[in-house]
Amino acid sequence: MSNAIATPAGVSKVVLAIVEDPDIRSLLQAGLGPEGYALRFETNQLSAAQCARDHSADFLILDMGLLGSGAKELIRLMRHHGVQVPVLVLAGDPSRDDVFEVLRAGADDFIRKPIQGPDHIALAMRRLFLYSQCVQANFRLQLEQERASQRVKLTLDRIKFFRFASHELKSPLVSIQSSLQALAVLAEDHLAPPMTELITRSCTRAQQMVNMINDLLALSVDRSDIRDFYQEIDFAEMTREAIANHLSDLRVKKLDLHTVGCEQRCSLMGNRYGLEKVVNNLIGNAVRYTPEGGRIEVELRTSSGFAVLRVTDTGIGIPPEDQGRVFEEFYRAKNARKAISIGSGLGLALVKKVVEEHGGWVILSSDSDQGSTFQIWLPLRRD
């Protein structure tokens, strides 16, 4: 006891109709067939419930004249099992057929019998279809909002963890570093060269750990924290100080350093601690990953209300497949890991975070064995 109309290619609008009256069936076919719906007819309530649970129908039409109060129980059963198929009820007298109880049970709409021709049912289904699209869009929006809330919570939890772990780890590390440095000074005349070398290496590793913890602390600072400590900064002076911090490494590796525009004052408002980390990271990476005898260029200029710092090197470069990820936390390019085994993968993530929180952006241009160019754009101070 079933009939069907083929669904147009690419259209998924299957209507399961629990209808026995042949006249109503004919009207449904005449009204919904041209609209692209495929009709399936059932008179068995249990079969209909099974079809709904199996998601083999996109819409459900219930004839109250056939089901009576069973329509309410069927809808409650469907909704209890999480079946959200839109339901259209065909009813005679709404009060006598208890239509409003059926709607409270989970039906979406109803029309009164007798059905006033094919256009009547077609219009009702168009209205139900649009309603179902709105419901689905709202559901997707709610789901995305829940996911966004979960992402925010995870981020806040991570920030809290970073802050706690970083503070707890930094104190003992600084104590260890101080003790090693004191030991190196006090016992300098009593230690054999191999032992002195071990202490020196231990101090270096302890400093690397302190630097990593400082990066973690910087990453855990949120935007509001940064804005609370904004001040006027001479970005040119900050750049010169960062270069001075790396002069000894530049000399050891015999790197040719060329600066452009770093002597002219360049004022902007920002967080000094964060921006110092940015400039030191960019220049430090250029020094670290440029082979002996290479060249580094640091240029500072202004453009369209922004300070533009460009750091270019002739180092190992960044392969194209890694460039989309080098600003992720803890990520290091393959050739970087091969060249220098020690590294946290936090430096460029910190650069991007701080620059964007200051209303700027970072541009990377690089290729394997061809060096790298990093540009950061930061808003100038506006009087």
N, C-alpha and C positions, 0 to 999 in steps of 0.2 A: 504494500500500500504506500508507494512512494513515487514521486515524480521529480524531475530536475530540469533546469535550463542551464546550458553550458555557460561557464564564466568566460568573459572576454579575456584575451591574452594579457597577462600581467596584472589582472585585477583579482583581488582577494576579498570578495564580498559575498560570503556564503550565508544564507538565511535559513535557519532551522525553524519551521513553522509547525506548531502543535495545533493542527486544524483538521477537523473532520468534514465540515460542511463543504460540498463540492462547489457551491456558488462562491464561497469565500476564497476557495483555492483558485478558482478561475480568475477572480479579481486580483489576487496576489500575483499570479503569473502575468496577467495583462499589465499591471501597474509596475512591477519590479523587474520583469524581464528586460524591457528596453533600457532600464537604468543600469544594467550590467550586473544584477544580482543573480546568483545561482540559488534556486529554491530546493529545499529538501523538506518533505512533509512527513510528520509522525503523528500518531494518535496515542502512542504509549508513553506515559509520563516517565517511566523508569529509563526507557531508551533515550528519551530526550535529555534526561539528567546525565546519563553516561556520555552522550555526545558533547554536552556542554563541558563536562569535566575533562574530556579528551581534547578540548579546544578545536574541535572539527567544524565549528560554526563561528562566524563573526558577529551574527545578530540572532536574536531569538524573538519569535512572535508567538504569543500565547492567546488562545481563544478561551475566554472565561466561560462561554457557553458549554465548552467541552470539559474544562478542568474544574470549574467552580472554585471552592475554597482550596482545592489542591494546587492551584497556581501559586498561592502564597507560600505553601510548604515547599514547592519546587524551587522557588526563588530563594527562600531562606537556605535551603540545602546547597544551592549553587554558591551563594555568597559565603556560606560557612566554609566551603572548600576553596575559597579564593578565586572562584570563576567570576570575572568581571565583564562577561559578554553583555552588551546593551540589550535591554528587554523592552519590547513594545507589546502592550496588552490591548486586546480587542474586547470591548465590553458593551453591554446593552445599557441598562440603567446603572450609572456609577454607584449609587447608594445601595441598590439591591444586590449588585454583584460584588460589593465591598472592594471597589477598586482602590480606594485610598489606603486600605490595609495592605493591599498588594504593593502599592507604591512605597509604603513605609517599610515593607519587607525587602525592597531593593529594586523594584521595577523602575525603569527610567521614564516611560511615557505611556499614554494610552490614547486610543481613539474610540469613539462611540460607533456601535453598529446601529443601523446598517451602513456599511461602507458606501460612500457616495461616488462610486466609480473608480477606475484605475488611478486617476489623478489624485484622488484623496489619499490612497495608500502610498503613492509615490512621494507626495509631499510630506507625509508623516515619516517616511524612511529617510528622506533628505535631512529633515530636522534631527532625527535620531543619529544619523551619520555624522552631522556636524557636531552634535553634542558629544558623541563618542570621541571625535578628534580633539575637542577641547579638554575632555577628561584625560585623554592620553598625554596631551601636551602638559597639562597641569601635573600629572603624575611624574613625567620626566623632569619637570622643573623642580618639583619637591625632592626627587631623588638626587638631582644635581646639587641642590641646596644642602641636603644632608651630607653628600660627599664633600662639598666645600667646607662645611662645618667640621667634618672629621679631619680634613687636611689642616684646617686652622688649629684644631686641638692638638694634632700630632706635631705641628710646628712649634706651638707653645710648649708642649711637653719636652720637645727636643731642646728648645732654648733653655728651659729650666735645668735640664740634665747637663747641658754644656756648661752653664754657669756654676752649678754645684760641683761637677767633676773637675772643672778647670781650677776653681779656687782650692779645692781639696788637694789636687795634685801639685799645684804650683809651690805651695809652702815647703813641703819636704824636698822638692827638687832644688829650690833655691838654697836650702840648708846644705844639701849634698854638694852643690856647686861651690858654695862658700868654703866648706870644709876642705874640698879638694884644692881650691886655690890657696888656702892658708897652708895646707900640707906642702904644696909645691914650693912656697916661699920659705917656710920654716926649715924644711929638710932638704933644701936645694943642694947644700954642700955634702950631704950624707947619702944621697941616692945615686945609684948607678944610672947611666943614660937610658937603658931600657925601662927602668922604673919611672924615670921622669917622663919618658915618652908615653907610658901608659896613663899617667896622671893627666898629661896634656890632652890625650885623646878622650879621656873620661870627661874632662871639663868641656871639651868641644861638643861631645854628645849630650851632656847635660844642658848646654846652652841651646842646642837644637831642640831639645824637648821643651825648654822654657819658651822658645820662639813658637813652637807648635801650640802650646797652651795659650799663649797670647793671641794667636790667630783664632783659636776656638772661642776665646772670650770676646774677640772683636766680632765674630760671626753671630754670637748670641745676643749682641746689642740690637734692640729693635729701633725702628725709625724715630719713635718718640724720644728714646734715650739720646739718640744722636742730636736731634733738634734742640734738646735742653742744653747742649753745650756748644752751640754755634757761636763763632766769633769771627772777626775780620782776620783774614789770613793773606799774607803776601806769598802767593803760590810760587813765584819765581825764587824767593828766598828758600822756601821749603824744598824746591827742586835742587838748588845748589847744595843744601845741607845733605840731601839724600846722596848726591854724587860724592860729596866729601866722605860720607860713611863707607863708600866702596872704593876709595882711592887706593888703599893698600892692595886689594884684590886686583884692581886694574893694573897696577904696577907689576905684581907677581906674574900675571898672565900676559904682560906686555900688550895690552889692548889699546888701540888707538881710539881715544874719546874725543868727539867733536860736539860742541854745544852751540845752539842757535837760539837767540832771544831770551836766554836765561838770566840776563843781567838787568832787564827792565822790570819794574814793579808790575805785579799782576794781582789785583785785589779781588777776593771773593769771600763770601760768607760760608763757613763750614765748620765741621768738627775736626779740629787739628789732629787728634789722635788717629781718627779714621783715615784722613787724607795722607798723613805721614806713612801709614801702612801701605796705602795704594802706591805712592811714588817709590817707596823703598822696595816694594815687591816687584814693580816693573823694571827698575834699574838693576836690582839684585838678580832677577831672572836673566836679564840680558848678559850680565857679567858671568853668571853661573853656566849658561849654556852656549857661550861663545868660545870656541877653541882659542888657544894661545895665538897671539899675533893678529886677531880679528879686529873688527871695527864696530864701535857703538856710537850712535848719534842720538842726542837728546835735543828736541826742539820744543820751544814754548812760544805760542802765538795767541792772538785773539781773533775771533771771527764771529760776527753776528750775535754779539752779546755773550759769547762763551770763551772760556780759556781752553785751549787745545794743547795738550801735552802729547808729543809723539816720541816714542822710544823705538829705535830701529837697531837691529844687530845683524851680524853675519854668522849667526850661530847655527844650531842643528835644525832649526825650523820646526814646524808642527805639521804632520801629515794631514791631508784634507779630511780623511776619515775620522780624525781625532778633534778637529777644530770645533765641531758642534758640541763637544763634551768637556773641553778643557776648563770651562767656567763652572762645572759641577763640583760640589764638595767631594774631596778625597780622590778625585780622578786625576791621573797623570798619563800623558801620552806615552806610547810604547817606547819611542826613541828617547824620551826624557828619562824613563826608568832605566833604560840601558846605559845612558850616558852617566847618570848620577843615581845611585841606588837609593840614597836617603832623600826623603821628601814626603811632606804630608798631603800634598794635593789640595791644600786649602788656600794658597796664595791668590790664584786667579779668581776663585769663588769669592774671596774677600774683596778683591778689586771691583768686581762687577756689583756686588751688594752695596758697597759704600758709594760708588759712583752713582748708581741708580737712585739711592736714597738721598743723594744731593741734587737730584733732578737732571742728571747727565746720562751719558751712555758710553759704551766701549766698542771700538771697532778693531778687529783683528785681520791682518793680512799676512799670510805665511805659506810656506811650502817646505817639504822635506829638503834639508841640506841647503836651503836658499835663504835662511835667516827669517826673522819675524819683525813685524811692525805692529805695535799697539798704540792706538790713539784713544785718549779719554777726553771727553767734552764735559766741562763743568760750567754752570752759569756764573758769570761775573757778578760782582757786587753791584746792585742797583740802588743808587742814592735817592 
